[in-house]
Amino acid sequence: MKNLSRILFVASPETDNLPAFEQASTLASHHQAELVVLGVVDAVSGHWAAQVQEALIQDQQAVLDNLVAVKPANISTCSTRVRVGKAFVEIIREVQENPYDLVVKAPEQPMLISLGSTDRKLLRQCPSSLLLAHPRAKHGQQKILLAVDHEPDNPENEPLNQSLIDLATCLAISEFAQLHVLHVWHLEHEGFLRSARSGLTHTEVDNLVKLESQQRHAWLAQFVERHCTELGNHVREYLNPEIHVLQGSPREVVAEFANDEGIALIVMGTVARTGIQGFVIGNTAEHILNHIDCAVLAVKPAGFSSPVL
């Protein structure tokens, strides 16, 4: 199971940071991790620039100090930093200069409306895992949803799936949450296969769908069982994850499942095979994020390189 050693909390302007900070503090306390609280202010130019810039920095520092004042006493290492510049750029530079296991941030606005500009850029370009906490998050007795993808022809997905279940397990234990594991699938080219041009009967296609469903169920059961076995009997019995295999489009099914089940946090990967550096979170993931009312933990694949230098 993954252990978090360094956590970065990013204070958002004009947002209630306290619920997100409390979640970051809980994780830092549970893992005895170093917690760094970061604020970013815009660069100032023109007359009185130096004086105004210093006033902005001091005001931001006061915000950070107020947050740190409510942290749990058992967090051994907690510090604050204020950076000057474009928010998403400075956050990514902080992660590049001082690698973190997790970045925690309150969303700029409710995700049911749309992702804020800074959040969208961080999801696409920040090299660390990013947790956008829900403003009404509560500790304990919550449901965490792990959404995993499986493409037999793309085994490179499996390391990302392992990172996802490690983080989901870590959060489920620290948050005293119930873990649900969801895999959404569809039969490739099913529409064509059901057309007269394919030469297949509907019964033959139905059998293909049935076989695919069986293979997906078997894969997910083995994936979860293997991870639980590695954790040991005590953790395995405590977690007792529920698995769900649903047919359909991930961009529709994941959000619908999360909303219907009252999920508090979705853990998901951000993968898009565009070949464009930094463009990792694609339309499917962004569609899901814009249709849920819960926290989300977005995880990058190994080897991801941010375009921010």
Helices and strands as residue ranges (DSSP letters): E 6-10, H 18-31, E 34-41, H 49-68, E 78-84, H 87-97, E 102-105, H 117-125, E 129-132, E 143-147, H 157-174, E 178-185, H 190-193, G 196-198, H 202-231, H 233-239, E 242-247, H 250-261, E 265-269, H 283-289, E 295-299
